[in-house]
């Protein structure tokens, strides 16, 4: 699997990954009806570095890396990851997480924090924990899941 910086030519493939995730409304706090232009503007915002994961020439995942906060918190990285529905269970998330940790270290970040991991996204929670992330906090009923109602969200953290 090749992970490389995203280019403008990748935007349609990234939207193909993003759209079903946004429409499902189960893992991101973005509006379920977000349009393509708004979603891509969010993902490619100026403070983010965006990557894609390619498998046999097809883009199967994307992640973004940025400082979690400005100023005194700018040494903490933050990432968001999306894997194509058709590529679930093929190690795409694992590859992107490993790459993001290396990239964050190379950029001088000292730690990484995920601000809002939905508790019902059990595969992601287990994956992040396998990389040494700990649940640093729990936000009770902070996310309205479309089928499960109000569920907890976690803040997950690890040193780099």
Protein Blocks (a to p, Z undefined) as FASTA:
>chain_A
ZZddddfklmmmmmmmmmmmmmnopmbccdfklcfklmmmmmmgmkbccddddeehiafb
dcddddfbghjllmpccddddddfklgonlmmmmmmmmmmmmmmmnopabdcdfbdcfkl
mmlmmmmmmnopacfbdcehkbccfklopaddddddddZZ
